[in-house]
């Protein structure tokens, strides 16, 4: 009939479009197996009966305690330094911003051992900055617990900066502009308007930074060493125990695996909203 509107039908999917072609399915299954089989082997070979005894051992508990303290301190330092840095990259224009962003993300691809060497050359007793810290204030950072925190911050802070910068770019800057037109200073607008808006991004970045700091190995052993009770964190304890007590190494590995699963579970809602 005239005057009737024809409703466009959605195009039909071709038959078999939901199935994966065999040349793609086989490599996908092999890739999944490659990622999962080592984790399954870790669970199968774990000394479950002796696990409480392994985790309550004096050396293991000391490494656990030190790892949690250092990872939390590194996350706090990353928040203090990384959130303003992310705001600078997302909200301001200045010459060389692209280069600064590349340098900020460099620790993500830099081998951690190289990062530890760089920290030694910068903050070591004869380093570019470390010599002045030692001469003026008597502060020595390498091979100390503070050195562990700095090494973990160096490798973990880029995760926080990337997460917060992405959230800032997605947030509408007009809220900040409205706050400034009402008389608020830039810092007040950031504290009262921007921070609540980007809170989920900061939380996600902090969790990622904490997990990365907890699992750091290369920069820590290079810059802070491996001294039980002072600089020996969980990854270093796993490395040492693997040579002398494989059961303890597996037990510590299970703890790190549990932390990683907890991180994924904590960020699941954010990823689901993003997709």
Secondary structure, 3 states (H helix, E strand, C coil): CCCCCCCCCCCCCCCCCCCCCHHHHHHHHHHHHHHHHHHHHHHHCCCCCCHHHHHCCHHHHHHHHHHHHHHHHHHHHHHHHHHHHHHHHHHCCCCCHHHHHHHHHHHHHCCHHHHHHHHHHHHCCCCCCHHHHHHHHCCCCCCCHHHHHHHHHHHHHHHHHHHHHHHHHHCCCHHHHHHHHCCCCHHHHHHHHHHHHCHHHHHHHHHHHHHHHHCCCHHHHHHCCCCCCCCCCHHHHHHHHHHHCHHHHHHHHHHHHHHHHHHHHHHHHHHHHHC
